[in-house]
Amino acid sequence: MDTVFIEGLEVDTVIGAYDWEREIRQCLRLDLQMGWDIALPARNDELAAALDYAAVCRRVEGFATAASFTLVETFAERLAEVLLQEFGMPWLRLRVTKPGAVAAASAVGVEIERGCR
């Protein structure tokens, strides 16, 4: 299985457990690794057979704009479900980082892997 990746995608969303967090939008940084067979698009130089990472980015941004979750874990799980279903990728690794969530750390977050590699 080949991998198409997107690193450092920043999106703003409502995320957090504290009352003040529910009233602002915060930045999340996402890294995605998506399973995709690139042999066919590479063999024929065929854009239509490739995973459209620009469309994936737009979908992630739209998801984040509409989302309002307490937990980063929930954000990651729901986003993974959407991407696997809508883009038909067999496997996804998603890392969601919430910069500034813990003052002594540069970032905290979760990394999940869904689907079959």
C-alpha positions, 0 to 999 in steps of 0.5 A: 500500500502506498501513502499519500500524505499531508503535513501541517494542515492548520484548521480553526475549530471549536474544541475544548472542555472549558467554558472559555474554549467553547466561545472561541475558535482554536487552531489544530494542526493535522498530519495525514497519511492516507493509503492509496495505490498510486500505480495506476495514476503513475502508470498513465499519468492520470489525475482522475485516478490519483487521490485528490489531496487538495480536495481532502484538504478542503473537506478537512477545512469544511469539517473543522469549520462546522465541528464543535467537540469537547475532545480532540479524540472525538474530532479525530475519530469523526474526521477519520470516519468522514475521510475514509467514507467519502474518499474511499481510501482503505487506510488512514493515519491521522495526527491531531495536535492542539498547540498551546493546550499544555503550557509546558509542552509545545503541543499535545494531541492524538494519533489514530490509525483506521482502516486496513493497510 
